[in-house]
């Protein structure tokens, strides 16, 4: 089946309220690594691809950067504009990055938090290179949903498979392969230097209701019939009750800093 990025964006936008409240954020260590190692200073110009409602933007709002946030979801853009209305240096616009009109504006950093894989290639890399300054950086980063060989993770993974996938769960070994694949993709574009890789493992604890809110941000799960969602909700509650009413999820956040050639 051919991947329809516009349809995926529309589905994602339907989860706008859940996204803002329940999607995991990002560790400060990763944000600081991006800021420090790209040489960003006050008034630096940044473009964010697939900004959502500003989960990652939130960490950058007080640095004084000029941030242009591009997001295809109308509801997410609306939420972002409301959230950052007191920050004139941060703007949100509705559209797809690869379809932006080519202008003269050049950026110090183009970053994407949990969204770069939605870009069609090779146009994604090409547009990034075109819109970066000569000494600019591409900086995609992701939270990887790590699973371990324990009862809680095995049970949650079983539930996820039953209901079409809560998230893209990976083992530690699979995460290493994923990182190598992303590095190779950036290298193979021919437009960027080999990226420096920064990693930070962190943990988020959820109640059953909070985790179900997170599940409702998933495109595949959103497309299920309501009665199936209700069954999944009940099973998530049952799962949490087996583990003191909490769902503890480890995330490996990985940043790739690639200088423009």
Buried (B, 14 or more C-beta within 10 A) or exposed (E): EEEEEEEBBBBBBBBBBBBBEBBBBBBEEBBEBBBEBBEBEEEBBBBBBBBBBBBBBBBBBEBBBBBBBBBBBEBBBBBBBEBBEEBEBBBBEBEBBBEBEEEEEEBBBBBBBBBBBBBEEEEBBBBBBEBBEEEBBBBBBBBBBBBEEEEBBEBBBEBBEEBBBBBEBBBBEBBEEBBEEBBEBBBEBEBBBEBBBBBBBBEBEBEBEBBBBBBBBBBBBBEBEEEBBEBBBEBBBEBBEEBEEBBBBBBBBBBBBBBBE
